[in-house]
Amino acid sequence: MASSALPISQSPRSLVSARHLTACRPSLPVVYASSLGGHLHRLRVGPRGSSRSGLPLRRVVVYATTTDVHKKRQAAPGPRDRGFVDEMRAVAMRLHTRDQAKEGEKEADAPPVAKWEPSVEGYLRFLVDSKLVYDTLETIVQEAVYPYYAEFRNTGLERSEKLAKDLEWFKDQGHTIPEPSSPGVTYASYLEELSKNDPQAFICHLYNIYFAHTAGGRMIGRKVAEKILDNKELEFYQWDGDLSQMLQNVREKLNRVASSWSREEKDHCLEETEKSFQYSGDILRLILSS
């Protein structure tokens, strides 16, 4: 779950590749934007930020391009340059809302987590669908259709066994464990397809699923536990060992894998981020279902 965000779906190709930006060198600043129809528009911005395309600026959503992110990282890598993972994080942060991350650019389409009214039934649906996604992700890594998938075996971030224990605990409390629902089944099928035919896109999902759960996912888990579980901490939110070191190890593996990709392959990976948020957000919304 890339993050705790509940994203608004936009065009899956909303991030613009470098070749769109190098085609022209106008005298006035140019902003590439996507209108509500998902089409690209080149806007010449006037002295007061007015649009010379005739479109009202309040109706235009401007996206950072993958090239912008790449250049920013090259210009100011800082003491801990994280390579391609830094680009992945930058794109993911821009898909948060402002109240979720300072880099966020999305409009909120749901109340903040603190105002949620979760139900046990809805939370069980979320946990069941999450388990199906983690089962699928971990099986793909074990089978390793592409050899570099094997890099992500036994990272310590795996959640399937933990979720199995949590569901068994709920069963012992007298709750009926539901079957996986449409959001989880759909996402699991999509991951299987990507893993065979689009490895760069699959790696994008792997990164966002694992890393989002260790950040926003943990925060959501605490808030839900306060409201419906008498502050019980589920196994889903516990890791065996030093989590920060596990994350760093996976960052290094991701950077190593991506080091052999072309710029086009890296950009394609980044472009998949929005779909990752969309699928994860559909599962997250189950918490609020009745």
Buried (B, 14 or more C-beta within 10 A) or exposed (E): BBBBBBBBEBBEEBBBBBEEBEEEEEEEEBBBBBEEEEEBBBBBBEEEEEBEBEBEBEEBBEBBBBBBBBEBBEEEEEEEEBBBBBBBBBBBBBBBBEEBBEBBBBEBEBEEBEEBEBBEBBBBBBBBBBBBBBBBBBBBBEEBEBEBBEBBEEBBBBBBEBBBEBBEBBEEEEBEEBEBBEBBBBBBEBBBEBBEEBBBBBBBBBBBBBBBBBBBBBBBBEBBBEBBBEEEEBBBBEBEEEBEEBBBBBBBBBBEBBEEBEEEBBBBBBBBBBBBBBBBBBBBBBBBBE
